[in-house]
Amino acid sequence: PPGEGDAMKAFLAKEGLIPLLEALSQQMEIIAPLATESCAVFSSWRGQIMDLQNNPLAPPTEFLLPHREILFRYVQESGRYTFKEEEIPPRLLFAIRPCDLHAIALLDKIFGSQPIDQAYFRRRRATALVVLNCTTWGRECFCASLGAGPEARDPCDLQLTDIGDGYLCQAETPAGILILKAASDLLQPAKLEHDLEKAKLLQMARETMPRDGSCQQMRQAMKRADWEDLGRECLGCGGCSFVCPVCHCFNIIDSGIPDGERLRCRDSCLLSGFSRLAGGANPRRTSGQRLKHWYQDKFEDIPKITGLPGCVGCGRCHLVCPAPINRADLKVESREAKG
């Protein structure tokens, strides 16, 4: 019988990937990066063509912290309330990148601090994580500068590495082993050459990936930044927050009287109304002040809470920002350079 090491590591030929997902889809919902006409998008997989080359602009963390979620429903009867929480079905996040896995580890620390956010962890406990290591990288990536890639270093259930003709699969939890067992007849024993090819490809990715954007570099850029100048260019749209896998600001709304539901809706500290007080005063009145707070939260506040920067180097904020702002050195640049 195979030993524990054999059960934890295997080789899956590329033609075996779809049968594996088809077998898993009988047990749980599969969320995967799907190919669309414009870009890759994380969505429910039901046999559609996937895009495993590009990281979607919208991060997979939105399936753990949705833009709008029902925390619970309430019903009033004879002056007394009863409450019902939303049921969370089992789900698998497939082919997420190491930077997004690192973001999930950060959110686990943030929402796991007292008091523990039970709504977040209901989704988190129901979700299995399969990470796809990065053997190539996009022009916007700088995850290596922040220790978030190109190889997964945070806890996950199953790690995949594309080594050419197939995937080296490494299960890290009992759930990961069960994922592989869903198509055990498709697996081959992992060989030494598979490990060597993985090491070579990831070393090449580390050596070629940009090293700008470390936590220390960003703190120095924040000290030099002209925030009011940057604020004049910032549109205050909040787009960078909504594609950031670490941003987690939200507000709470009770909808319905006497029966209804309590909603959690994503928010952004870059929006003008986020810090506005009931009397109308706003401690962060200008776009520049709000942008400065956004960076301070990532590179000063979150590190105090988690011991890690609140940025994972995915580069999505740069991709989505329409303003001529260099997000790495915090300077206004020409619109031609931005494009």
N, C-alpha and C positions, 0 to 999 in steps of 0.2 A: 504493500500500500504506500501511496505517496506520503512523504513526511510533511511537517509543517512548512518547511521552506518551499517545497514544491507547490503547496496550496496557496502560498502568499505571492508567488511570482510565476508568470506564464507569458507565452507569446501568442498573440492573436493576429492571424493574417487579415489583411484589410477587407477581404471579401466576407470575413466572419463578423464584421462589426454590425451590419444591419440585422442579421439573424439574432445576434445578442440583444440588440435593442428591442426587436420584435418580441423576444421571449420576456424581457423585463417589462414591456408595456402591458403584458397581461396581469401584472401584479401591482403596478403603480403608474402614475403619470410621469412621462419623460419630458423634461424641459431641455431643449438643445438649441444650438445656434443654427437657425434655418437660413437658407439662401433666399433672398428676395431680389427684385430688380434693382433696388438701390443699395442695399447693404445687408449684412448679417443681422439677424434679430433673434433673441432668445424667446422661444415660444413652445407651445405644446407640440411634441413630435408625434405624428401619426403616419410615418412613412415618407414625409417630404424630403427633398434634397437638403442636405446640411452644408454649411460653410464652416469647415474646420481650419481654414487658413487665416481668417480675420476675426478679431475680437469685436463683438457687437458694441455699438455706441451706448445702448442702454444696458446697464450692468445686470448680472444675474441676482444681485442682492435685492432687487425690487420684488423678487418672489419670497423673500424673507421679511422685507419691510415694504409692503405695497404702497403705492401712491394714495390709495384709499382702501381702508379695511374696516370691517365691522368688528369692534372689540367685543361687544355683546348686545343682545336685544333685551328689552325690558317690557314687562306687561304689568299693568296695574289692575288689581281686582279687589274690590271692597277695602280700598285704602292701603293694600299691601302690594309690594312689588315682587315679582319673580324675574330671575335673570337667566338667560341662556347664551352660552358662548358658542362661537362658530366652530363647527367641526372641521379639522384639517386633515385631508386625505394624504396618504403617503405619496411622496414625490421624489424624483431623482433629478438633480441638476447635473447635466452631462456636458463634458468638455469645457468646463470653466477654466480660466487661465490662472496661473499662480498668483498674479496680482489681485485678482478677485477673491481667490481663496484667502489671501492675506487680509483683504478687507473684511471677509466674514469673521476671521479670527479677531480682528479689531472690534467689530460689532458685538461679538460674543463677550468681550471684556467690558465694553461700554454698557450693554444692556444686562450684563451679569452682575454689575455692581449694585449694591443695595440702594433702594429696593429693586429686586430682580423684576425685569419686564416679562411677565408671564405670557403676554400675547406674542411677543417676539419668539420666545423659546418654545411655544406650542408649534410654531411653524418650523423652527430650527430642528426640533427633535423628530419631526415627521419627514425631514429632508435628508436624503443621502447625497454625498458630494463625490463626483468623479472629475478629477482635474486632468487637463491636457497640458503637459509641459511645453514650453515655447522653444522650439529649435530654430525658429525665425522670429523676427520682431518687426513691428511697424515703426515708421519714422517718428511717431510721437512718443514711443515707449522710453522710459528711463527707470524701470522697476529695479534693475540691478543696483542702482545708486541708493535704493532704500531697503534693500534686502528682501524684496518681494518677488523676485524672479531671477532668471528665467525658469528655474526649477522649483517645484513646490517644496516648501519647508514647514508649512503649517499642517495641522491635522486634517486629513480627509479620509474618505473610505477607500477610494481606489485611484491610483495614479497611472496615467497612460503617457507613453512617449512614442511619438511617430519616428520609427527608425528606418523608414524607407518602404519595405514591402509589408510592414505590419506594425503592430503596437506591442511594446514591452509593457505588460500589465503588472502592477505591484499593489496588492491588497494590503491595507494597513489596519483594517478593523474586521470583526466578524461580518459586518454588513458588506464590506468589500469582497470578502470571500464568497458570500452568497450571490453577489452580483456576477462573479465569474462562473459560479456553478450553474447559473441559468443557461449557460451554453458551454458546459464543460467539454462536450464532444468536439467543439471547434478549437479548443486550446491545444497548444503544443508546449512541451517543457521549455523553460527559458534556458538559454545557453550563454556561455561566457562571452561569445561574440556579440550577443544582444546587449549585454551590459557595457561592453567596450564601445559599441556604436553609440549607445545613449550618452556615455561620458564624453565622447568626442564631439557629438552634435551640441550638447549643452555647453561645453567649453568654448566652442566656436561662437555660440550665441552670447556668452558672457563677454568674450573678448571684443566683439563687434558692437555691442550695445552701448549707447551713449552713457557717460558717467556724470553728466550735469544733473543738477536737481537734488543733490543730497540734502539731508535735513540741515546740516551746518551751512551749506551754500544758500539755502532758502532763507535761513535766519539772517545771514549777512545781506542778502538782497532786500529783505524786509526793512533793515536798518537804513539802507541807502534810498529806498523807494520814495518818490514824490507822490503820496497817496491822493492828494487833491488833483494832480495832473492825471493820474490813472483814473480817478473817479469821473473826470470830465469825459473820458472815453468809454468807461463802463456803461452799458445800457441798463444795468440793474434788472436784467431779465431772469436771473436765477438759473439759467440753463446749465451753468457749470455745477451747481448743486444737484440738479436733478439727474445728471449723468454720472456724478461721483459715486463710487461704490461705498464710500465711507460716510458721506454726509447723511445725517439722520434727524434733522430738525423736523418737528411735526406740531400740529395743533389738534385739539380735541373738540368735537362738536356733538352735542346731543340733539338728535333730530326726531321730533315727534312728541306730543303730549296728549294724553297721559301714557300712551304706548309708543314705543319707538326703538331707536338704536343709538348706541354711542359709537361714533366714527373717529378713527385716527386718519388724518390727512397730512401728507408730506408738505413741508414748508421750507423756506430758505431764508437765512439771515441776510441775504443780499436784497430781498424785497423790502421796499420802503416801509411797509406796514408791520414788519415782523417785530421790531423793537418799540413801536409806537405805544405810548402809555394811554390809559383811559382818558386822561385830561387833554390829550393831543400832543403832549411833549414827546420828543423823540431823542434819546441819548445818542443815537447814531443817525444823524439827520442827513448827511451827505452820502453820495455813492462811494466816495473815497474812504469815509469812515467805515462803511459797511464792508468794503472790499478788504480793508486792513484787518477788521475783525475776523473775516473768513479765513485769512491766512494765519492769523494769530491762533485761531482755534486748531488748525491743522498742525502747526509746527511748534506751538507752545502749550496750549491747553490740553489737547488730547495726549501728548507725550507725558504730561504730569499724571494723567489718569491711568494710562495703559502701559507707559514705558516705551511706546512706539509712536512714530510720526503718524499723523492722521491723513497721510497721503501714501499711495501705493505705487505711484509712477506709471499709471495706465495711460496718461496723456489725454483722457477724454475731454477734460476741461479746455485744453487747447484746441481740440478738434471742433468743439461746439461753439466756442466763443466767437461772436461776429465782430468784436472790437479789435482794433490794432494794438493789442497788448501782448507782449512777450511774457508768457506765464512763468517762465523759468527765471529770468533776471529782473522781472517786474519793471519793465521799461516800455514806454510807448514806442511802437515801431511803425514803419510806413505800411500803408494798406497793401502795397504790392508785396512786401516781405511777408505779411500775414497770409496772403493768398498763396 
